[in-house]
Amino acid sequence: MKRLLSLILGSCLFLASCSITSSEPTHNQFQITLTDVFKHQHTSSVYQFELITKELSNVKDKERLAYLSGMIDSYLISNPLFLPSIIFNNGETKQIIADEQLQSEIVTLYQNKKEYLKKIQSLVNENNLLEIQGKQDELKKLSELMGKINDDRLFSNDKPKLDSLKKDLENVIKEFPN
């Protein structure tokens, strides 16, 4: 009797572990989650850069520079290029943004933002208010352009929206001084 009960229990456990459920829902959930995380990170990064450049374009005194130094440090520490680099270099996740030109432009944008803020950070750390004020027009322009690209077009499948985003990204990338 014990043997029969053990055989039945073992068979039930074996059959339960051999279910034919697909991993497709898990994979789809992974894609959705990764896309959502990237959307959040991207919009936050663009907004944070926009806010920093906007504040810098209006800076009037050296006390404000200490606050802005903290904002720049916070931006640079987080390395916003980390997630796009992982996504764009992985065959499974690359299709989140399938257009390779757009991928390249996003990476270039992130690199430009990082390098630009590193240069500005040195001026801020030196309390070089005059040179920062001399860049007010440049900073204001970058801030305005960031606001134009911080929308959902990057994640759209609509070709006209993607094309308009590409054009706006090209304009932003051109505005970064070399």
C-alpha positions as CSV (number, residue, x, y, z in Angstrom):
1,M,0.0,0.0,0.0
2,K,2.8,2.4,0.9
3,R,4.5,1.5,-2.4
4,L,1.3,2.3,-4.4
5,L,0.8,5.6,-2.5
6,S,4.4,6.6,-3.2
7,L,4.1,5.6,-6.8
8,I,0.9,7.7,-7.2
9,L,2.4,10.7,-5.4
10,G,5.6,10.4,-7.4
11,S,3.7,10.2,-10.7
12,C,1.6,13.3,-9.8
13,L,4.8,15.3,-8.9
14,F,6.5,14.1,-12.1
15,L,3.5,15.0,-14.3
16,A,3.1,18.4,-12.6
17,S,6.7,19.3,-13.3
18,C,6.4,18.4,-17.0
19,S,3.8,20.9,-17.9
20,I,3.9,22.4,-21.4
21,T,3.6,26.1,-20.4
22,S,5.4,28.4,-22.7
23,S,8.1,30.8,-21.6
24,E,6.7,33.4,-24.1
25,P,4.6,35.3,-21.5
26,T,7.7,35.6,-19.3
27,H,9.8,36.8,-22.3
28,N,7.1,39.3,-23.3
29,Q,6.9,40.6,-19.7
30,F,10.7,40.9,-19.7
31,Q,10.6,43.0,-22.9
32,I,7.8,45.2,-21.5
33,T,9.6,45.7,-18.2
34,L,12.9,46.5,-19.9
35,T,11.2,49.0,-22.2
36,D,9.5,50.7,-19.3
37,V,12.7,50.9,-17.3
38,F,14.5,52.4,-20.4
39,K,11.7,54.9,-21.0
40,H,11.9,56.1,-17.4
41,Q,15.7,56.3,-17.4
42,H,15.8,58.1,-20.8
43,T,13.1,60.7,-20.0
44,S,14.7,61.3,-16.5
45,S,18.1,61.7,-18.0
46,V,17.0,64.1,-20.7
47,Y,14.9,66.1,-18.2
48,Q,17.8,66.3,-15.7
49,F,20.1,67.6,-18.3
50,E,17.5,70.1,-19.4
51,L,17.0,71.3,-15.8
52,I,20.8,71.6,-15.3
53,T,21.3,73.6,-18.4
54,K,18.3,75.8,-17.7
55,E,19.6,76.6,-14.2
56,L,23.1,77.3,-15.5
57,S,21.7,79.7,-18.2
58,N,20.1,81.7,-15.4
59,V,22.8,81.6,-12.8
60,K,23.5,85.0,-11.2
61,D,25.8,84.3,-8.2
62,K,28.5,81.9,-6.9
63,E,26.2,80.5,-4.2
64,R,24.0,79.0,-6.8
65,L,27.0,77.3,-8.4
66,A,27.4,75.1,-5.3
67,Y,23.9,73.8,-5.8
68,L,24.5,73.3,-9.5
69,S,27.7,71.5,-8.8
70,G,25.7,68.9,-6.8
71,M,23.2,68.6,-9.7
72,I,26.0,67.9,-12.1
73,D,27.7,65.4,-9.8
74,S,24.4,63.6,-9.4
75,Y,24.0,63.4,-13.2
76,L,27.5,62.2,-13.9
77,I,27.6,59.6,-11.1
78,S,24.5,57.8,-12.4
79,N,26.0,57.2,-15.9
80,P,22.8,57.4,-18.1
81,L,24.6,55.7,-21.0
82,F,24.8,52.4,-19.1
83,L,21.3,51.1,-19.8
84,P,21.2,52.1,-23.5
85,S,24.6,50.5,-24.1
86,I,23.4,47.2,-22.6
87,I,20.1,47.3,-24.5
88,F,21.7,48.2,-27.9
89,N,24.5,45.7,-27.7
90,N,22.2,42.7,-26.9
91,G,20.5,40.9,-29.8
92,E,17.4,40.1,-27.8
93,T,16.8,43.6,-26.5
94,K,18.1,45.6,-29.4
95,Q,14.6,45.7,-31.0
96,I,13.3,47.9,-28.2
97,I,14.5,50.7,-30.6
98,A,15.0,48.8,-33.8
99,D,16.2,51.7,-35.9
100,E,20.0,51.6,-35.8
101,Q,20.5,55.2,-36.8
102,L,18.3,56.2,-33.9
103,Q,20.3,53.9,-31.6
104,S,23.5,55.5,-32.7
105,E,22.1,59.0,-32.2
106,I,20.9,58.2,-28.7
107,V,24.3,56.9,-27.8
108,T,25.9,60.0,-29.3
109,L,23.5,62.3,-27.4
110,Y,24.3,60.6,-24.1
111,Q,28.0,60.9,-24.8
112,N,27.7,64.5,-25.7
113,K,25.7,65.3,-22.6
114,K,28.2,63.6,-20.4
115,E,31.2,65.3,-22.0
116,Y,29.5,68.7,-22.0
117,L,28.7,68.5,-18.3
118,K,32.2,67.5,-17.5
119,K,33.5,70.6,-19.1
120,I,30.9,72.8,-17.4
121,Q,31.6,71.1,-14.1
122,S,35.2,72.3,-14.2
123,L,34.0,75.8,-14.7
124,V,31.5,75.4,-11.8
125,N,34.1,73.9,-9.5
126,E,36.4,76.9,-10.3
127,N,33.5,79.3,-9.5
128,N,34.1,80.8,-12.9
129,L,30.8,82.7,-13.0
130,L,31.9,85.0,-15.9
131,E,32.6,82.2,-18.3
132,I,29.4,80.3,-17.4
133,Q,27.4,83.5,-18.0
134,G,29.2,83.8,-21.3
135,K,27.7,80.5,-22.3
136,Q,24.1,81.5,-21.3
137,D,22.8,81.5,-24.8
138,E,24.4,78.1,-25.6
139,L,23.0,76.7,-22.3
140,K,19.5,78.1,-22.9
141,K,19.5,76.7,-26.5
142,L,20.5,73.2,-25.2
143,S,17.9,73.3,-22.5
144,E,15.1,74.2,-25.0
145,L,16.2,71.5,-27.4
146,M,16.2,68.9,-24.7
147,G,12.5,69.7,-24.0
148,K,11.7,69.1,-27.6
149,I,13.1,65.6,-27.6
150,N,11.8,64.4,-24.3
151,D,8.6,62.7,-25.5
152,D,7.3,59.3,-26.5
153,R,8.4,59.4,-30.2
154,L,11.5,57.3,-29.4
155,F,9.2,54.4,-28.5
156,S,6.8,54.9,-31.4
157,N,6.3,52.6,-34.4
158,D,5.0,55.5,-36.4
159,K,7.5,56.3,-39.1
160,P,6.7,60.1,-39.3
161,K,7.1,60.4,-35.5
162,L,10.4,58.6,-35.7
163,D,11.6,60.7,-38.6
164,S,10.7,63.9,-36.8
165,L,12.6,62.7,-33.7
166,K,15.7,61.8,-35.8
167,K,15.6,65.4,-37.2
168,D,15.3,66.9,-33.7
169,L,18.1,64.7,-32.4
170,E,20.3,65.7,-35.2
171,N,19.6,69.3,-34.4
172,V,20.4,68.7,-30.7
173,I,23.6,66.9,-31.5
174,K,24.8,69.7,-33.8
175,E,24.3,72.3,-31.0
176,F,26.9,70.7,-28.7
177,P,30.1,72.6,-29.0
178,N,33.2,70.5,-29.9
